Amino acid sequence: MAEHTVIMPPELAPAPGAAAPLFSPGILADGTLYVAGELGTDLKTKQIPDDFEQEVKNSLGTIGLILKKAGMSYSDVVSVTVYLSDMDLFARMNAVYATFFNKESKPVRATIGVAKLANAKAHIEISVIAR
């Protein structure tokens, strides 16, 4: 059985007395980090921003916190899955995405159009695997 560790950055920990989520932000198993799908929620306001580019930055920024807590960075990411509620947003997502993943660290990626996400206001959810 693989040894695994829950990766929970303090910024994502539930508030005292709040119910814990039914999933972990990240699981590190035998050197591989599996990051749960992250919406573009602003961590301070707990809201999805009106600006789509900021929503993408928030999603990737939260992923960055999880990577850092696991001792990794974006250059360790090997696979990315992007869920978009509107595929017409692809080019705008890709422009922001390119600022997080440079030419030397291009992970594989799948982008999937979905009818809706867990938060009705959300346009994007991103999940990654890193080694």
N, C-alpha and C positions, 0 to 999 in steps of 0.2 A: 504494500500500500504506500502510495506517495506521501511524503511528509509535506504538510502545507501549513502556511501561516496566514492569518487574516491581516490584510494591510488596511489600516484605518487612520488616515491623517487626522490630526486634531480638528481641522477645519470641517471635517465631514462627520465627526462623532455626534451622536444625538445629544440634545440638550439634557441636563440633569432632569430626571423625572419623565422625560419623553420616551415613548415606545421606540425600541430599537427597530431598524428596518429588517425586513425578512431576507435581506441579502447583504453581502459584504461588498465594499467598493472595489477591493482587490483581493486576490488569493495568490500567494507565492507558493508554487509547488515544484520542488526539485529544480529550482533555478529559472522557472518560467513563471511570469506574472500574467495573470488573467484579470483584466480590468472590466468591471461591469459597465453596461451602457450608461453613459453620462449625458444628461440633458444639459442645456445651456443656462441653467439656473444661476442667478447671481447669488453667491454664497452669503452675502451680507443681508440682502433684502428677501431672499428666498423666492424671488420672482423671475419669470422669463422676461428678458428685456424686449422692448419693442423693436430695437435695431437688430436685424438678422446677423450682421457681421459680429456684433458684440455677443450674440447668443453662441455663435461658433467659437469665438475666443473663450467664452466662459466654459464651454464643454471641454475644449482642449486644455484650458488652464486647470480645470479640476483633474483631468487625466494626468497633467504634469505633477500635481500634488501627490497623487497616488504613486506615480513612477518614482518621485523623489523619496517618498517614505520607504519604498522598497530598495533604495540605493541605485536607482536607474534613471535614465533620461530618455528623451524622445529618440535619440540615436539607437537605443536598445529595442525600440518597437519593431516587430517583424510583420505584424498583421494589423490592419485597421478595418473595421466595419462601420460604415456611415449609413444611418437611416434618415431619409429626408421625407418630410410630409408633402413636399412639392419639388419635383425634379427640375422645375424651372429655376430653382435656387442653386443648382449644381455649380455653375461658374462662380457665383459669389462665394459659396462654401469653399471651392477649390482655391480661390485667391487667398483666403484666410489660412486655410490648411497649409499652403505652400510656405507660409511664414514660420510654421512650427517644424516642418520636416524639410531639411535641406537636400540638395542634390546627392550628397554622399549617403544619406540615410533614408532612402526611399523604401518604405515597407510595402508589402503587397496590400491591396485595398479592394474592397467591394463596397459599392454604393447602391443602396436599395431604396426604392420608392415605396412608401407605406401610406395607408389611408390616414392614420393618426397615431400619435404617441401617447404615453401615459399622462402627460399634462396636455390638455386641449390647446393651450397657447403655444406649445413647443413645435418647432419646425425641424429640429435635428436631435439625434442621439448618436453618440460615438462610443465604440468599444474597441479596445486594443489588446493585443498579446505582445509581451516583450520578453526578451532573453538577454 
